[in-house]
Amino acid sequence: MLRRMLAVLIFPAFALSLLAGPDTPVAVPKLSAAAIVDKNVAARGGLQAWRSVQTMTLTGKLGAGGNQRATLSIPVAGVHKTQEADLPQRRAEEVQLPFVMELKRPSKVRFELQFKGQTAVQVFDGSQGWKVRPFLNRNDVEPFSPEEMKTASAQGELDGPLIDYAAKGTQIESDGTEKVEGRDTYKLKLTLRSGDVTHVWVDSQTFLEAKVQGRPRRLDGTYHPVEVYYRDYRPVNGLQIPFVLETRVLPVAKTATGLRSVMALSLCRN
């Protein structure tokens, strides 16, 4: 058994401004979906190395509640246009919530989140799920809702959707190329065993995941698309692991709210 802990690094909130450069665009080489996946697996540490990992522990802090939206100006009766009143901004600071997530094959997850001195717990054993939410004054164990069960069942193994995709019953095909945060990526279309379709964007230079399509979230009675950005890859026991994940829930207007987690990692192998 090999076990190693990495220190947690907390980064300030991202404020990205992508500017088009004067350089002539470089064509992205055309590759088959299978070739892209092969390069991704190799870049992440190799198939056998990932197969040997049986459990994974992620520790860190989840940033929530931040707001980067600009102040809105509204016209006020009797006030000149140049003196329009500004709506007060919501606070932009993130709340940093410590968490521990334990993953175990096949498809088992335990998630603990600290909030105001209380610990919320979610557990999924691969077929059933339970939760305790003391910050909502719910101290009894409750079963997952049907929506939570659907989300948990679709999460897959700890190694992600591309490792051993054929054994997982997933079909993969190329869906062109796209820019993700200013970088060229290969867009892959994944049809899962369940029939659900999702997408993964793979960096054309590093061949590491840059973005993954998350499961839509229901807010205010409407399902919103979700994007998960992978950043700050570091080597851990020969594997490449993203230490920053940013989840963006996209309203219809395409202005995103986000959750950002910064993590440390522990791996256990046979």
N, C-alpha and C positions, 0 to 999 in steps of 0.2 A: 504494500500500500504506500502510495506516495502522496504526501499532503504538504501544501505550501500556502501560506497566507501572504497577501500583498497589502501594502499600506493603502488607505483610502486617500485620494486627492480630491479636494473640492475646488471646482472651477467656478468663476463668475458666470452669470447668465450670458448666453450667447447673444451677440448683436451683429448679425451677419449683413454685410452690404456687398453684393456681388456686382462687380463692374466688368463690363466687356473690355478685354484687352485688345491692343492693336495687332497682335500676332495673327498670322493666317491660320485658320482652323486646320487641325490635323485629322485626317480621316481615321475613323476607328476601324481596325481590321475586322473583316467579317469572319465570324466563328459560328460553328454550330452550337446549339444549346448544350449538347453533350460535352463539347470541348470546353465551353465556358464553365460548366460544373466541374469538370476534371481539374481545371486550373484553380478554381475556387477551393476545392478540397485540398489540393496540394499547398495553396497559399495559407490555408488555415492550420496546416500541420500534418495532413495526411490521413487517409481513411483508417488505417490500423490504429494510429494513435487515438483517434476519436472513438473507435470501437472499444478501446480498452478503458475508457472513462465510464464508470458506473454511477458515480454521484458527483454533483457539483453544488458548491455553496457560494452564493453571492451575498456580500455584505456591503452596505454603503448608505447613501442618503438619497431620498427621493425629493426633488424640488417641485413644489406645487404652489399654485396661487399667484405666480408672477404674472405681470401684465405689461406688455410693451406697446400697447396701442396708443396712438397719438391723441391729444386732447381734441375734442370736437367743439367747433364753434357754432353757435346758434344765434339767429337774429333775435333782437329784443326790441319791442315797440318803443319808439322814441330814442333809440340809440343808433348813431351813424354806423354804416357798414364796417368802417375801420375800427369800430369800438364794440364789435359783437362780443357777447358774453361767452366765456369758455365754461364748458361743463367740467366739474372737478374730476381729476384723474383718479382711478382706482389705484391703490398702492401697488408698486411694481415689484416689491421684494418677494422673493420666493420663501416659502416655509420649508425648512429642511427637516425631513422626517426620516429617522434611522429605520432601516429595514434589514431583514435577513430572509433570503429565499433559498430553500434547499430543494434540489432536483434529484430524482432517482429514477433509473430505468425500471420498468417501462412507464413513462408518462405520469410519475408521481411528483406532487409539488406541495411544499409547505411554505407559507408566506406569513411573516410576522412584521407588523408595522407599528412603530412607537408614535403615539400622539398624545401630548399633554399628560405624560406620565402613565398612560394606559397602553396596553398591547392588544392590537387587533390581530386575529389569526384566521387564515384561510387554509384549508387542507383539501387536497384532491388525491385520492388513492388510485386513480386510473379508471374508476367506474362510478364513484360517489364523491360528493363534496360537502364540507361543513364549514361554518364560519362563526366567529364570535366578534361582536362589535361593541365593546364597552363605551366607546366615545359617543355612541348613539343610545346609551343606556340599555343595550341589549347584551346582557351578560350570560345568557343561556346559549347553548350550542344550537344553531339553526342549520337546516339543510340548504344547499345551494338552490337558487331559483332555477327554473327551466332555462332562462337566458344565461345564467352563470354556468350551468352544466354544459350548455352548448359551446360556450367560450372555452371552458377548461378542456373539454374533450377534443377541441380543435388545436390545442397548443402543440401537440406532438412531442417528440423526444428532446432531450436537453441539447443535442447537437445541431438543432435547426432543421429547416426543411430540405436543404440540398444534400447533406450527408446521407448516403445510403437511400437516396430518394426512391429508387426502383423497388427496394425491399419494403418501403413504406407504402407502396401502391400509388406513388405519385408519377404523373406524366408531365414532362417538361418540354416546352418549345420556346423558340426565340420570338420575342415581340419587339424587335428593333432596338434602337439606342436612344438614350435621353440624357440630358444634363441633370445632374443632381448636385446642388450647391456648387455650381460652376465646373464640375468634373464630368467627363464622359463616362457613361455607364451602359452596360448591356442590360436590357430589360427582359426578364424571363417570366413566362406565363406558366403557372403551376396548376394542374388539375389534380386535386387530392383524391384519395380513395373514396371519400364521402361524396365526391362530385363537386365540392366547392372549388372555386377558382380564386387564386391569389397571385400576387406578383412580387418578385424580388429583383432589385437593381444591384448589379455587380460592377464595381469599379473596373474600368478598362485597363488600368495600369497595375493596380495592386491585386486585382481579382478577389478582393474582400467585399462583403456586403456593404453597400452604402445606405440602402433604404429597403425596408420591407413593408408591404401592405399589411396593416393590422386588421383585426376584425372590427367591423363597424360598431359604434357605440350608440346606444339610444339615449338621447338627451331631449327633454321637453317633448316627448312623444314622437321624435323623429330620429331615424338612424343617420349618423354622420360618418363619413369616411375617416379612416385613421391611417396615419403614416408613422413609422418608427425609423428614426435615423440612427445609424451606428457610427460611433466616432471613437477616437483615441485607442486604436488597437495596440495591444502590448503582448509580448510573448509570455506565456505561463506554461512551464514544463513542456516547451516545444510547440504549444498551440497558440494561435493568434486569437485574442479575446478582446472585444470592444468594452472599454471601461466606462464609456458614456453612452447612454441610450436616451434619445429624446422622442417622446410620443406626442404627436400632434393630432388633435381632433379638429377636423375641418368643417366649419359651417358652410352653408350654401355660398356665402360671400367670400369664401376662401381665406378668411382671416382666422388664424389658428390659435387655439389655446394649447398649452403643452404641459407635460410632466417630464422632468428630466431626472435621471438617476445616474449617480456616480458610484462605482462599485469597486470592491475588492473581491478576490476569488480564491476559492479552495477547491482542488480537484482530488478525487479519490479514484485510483485505478486498481485493477486486479493485481 
